[in-house]
Amino acid sequence: DQQVKQNSPSLSVQEGRISILNCDYTNSMFDYFLWYKKYPAEGPTFLISISSIKDKNEDGRFTVFLNKSAKHLSLHIVPSQPGDSAVYFCAANAGGTSYGKLTFGQGTILTVHP
Amino acid sequence: SAVISQKPSRDICQRGTSLTIQCQVDSQVTMMFWYRQQPGQSLTLIATANQGSEATYESGFVIDKFPISRPNLTFSTLTVSNMSPEDSSIYLCSVGRVGPDTQYFGPGTRLTVL
């Protein structure tokens, strides 16, 4: 049972344009959602997160939107840069005693072309 | 953010042998987490390493196969025992910081079992 889904295995974007990465979840107990970027042979790098009491969180070029009723979140990167090319993972946890226990999506490979 | 180091960064092992992976964090943390990323897959939580008590394992993972030590608040080890080729994965250590919406990962240990 895949509780966190990233349905797009890959995304290709031109430099300077917006990248939109999507994530859906099924577990209504999830309270926190995190986005990670991962390069090959490296650990995931934490990018940005959002709690379920918010619908938007912004940090520089990265914005995460949460639609709780649709159980859907998205990560927007504006403007996209070639250095953003990596695998992006969406993750969720239920907070409380589940602190630290992340459920990950399958990842989306983002390629930003110069 | 947290500075997390892991040793070894990679290893190639023969089936039937065991490998111990070390994780060191730059400051004290209550809980440390061990994840696995099998080839082409997402990240999966193996267990939570608690200081002063036994580790708690997720469904599908057992102590005999993945014994964990947590001797202090900055260090943990994960042993992959009696390895088979199916254990070939990246093993990652993770810690939280401020709360459930912030979590960091180490660089990972890439294990290949022949």
Interface residues (C-beta under 8 A of the other chain):
Chain A: D31 Y32 L34 Y36 A41 E42 G43 P44 T45 F46 S49 I50 S51 F89 A91 N93 G95 G96 S98 Y99 G100 K101 L102 T103 F104 G105 Q106 G107
Chain B: S1 I4 M31 F33 Y35 Q41 S42 L43 T44 L45 T48 E58 L92 S94 V95 G96 G99 P100 D101 T102 Q103 Y104 F105 G106 P107 G108 R110
